[in-house]
């Protein structure tokens, strides 16, 4: 199996991005509800700049 993003993750990220684009934070929450109901997973974002999962990568 090739390494990289899975179809489930791609769908989850696409739905979440669409929700954020259309309705901001409310859209992101609605997208998480939808993807959770479809058993695709959730996208969790935090405001902690030191978070290893959320912080942007620096070169």
N, C-alpha and C positions, 0 to 999 in steps of 0.2 A: 504494500500500500504506500503510495507516495506521501511524503511529509507535506504539511501545509494545512491550510484552513479546510475544515470539513464542510460539507454541504449544510449541515445543521447550524454550524457557527455562521456561515455566510448568510443563511436565511435570517437568523436572529439579528445579526448586525445590520442587514438591509432593512428589516422591519423597524428596528430601533432608530436607525438613521432617518427613515421616512417619517416616523412619528415625531422625532425632534424637529425635523425641518418644517413639518406642517403645523405643529402646535406647541413647540417648545417643550418645556419640562413636563407639562401635562401629556403631551403626545408621547414622550418617552415612557412615562408611567403606563399609559394605555398600551403602548407597544409591549412593555414588559408583561402586562397582564395577558395580552394575546399570545405572546410567545411561550409564556408559562403554561397557559391552557393547552397549547399545541405540543407541550413537552419538548420544546426546542431549547429552553434555557432562558436566562435573564441577563441583561447587561446592567451591572452595578457600577456607578461612578461615585467617587468620593471627592471631597474638597481638600484632602490632605496632600500637600505638595511633596511630602516625603514618602508617600505610599509607593511601594515597588510595583504594584499592579496598575496604578492610575497615573503616576508621574510620567511626564514626557521624557523620552530618552535624550540624553545629552551626549554629544560627541567629545 
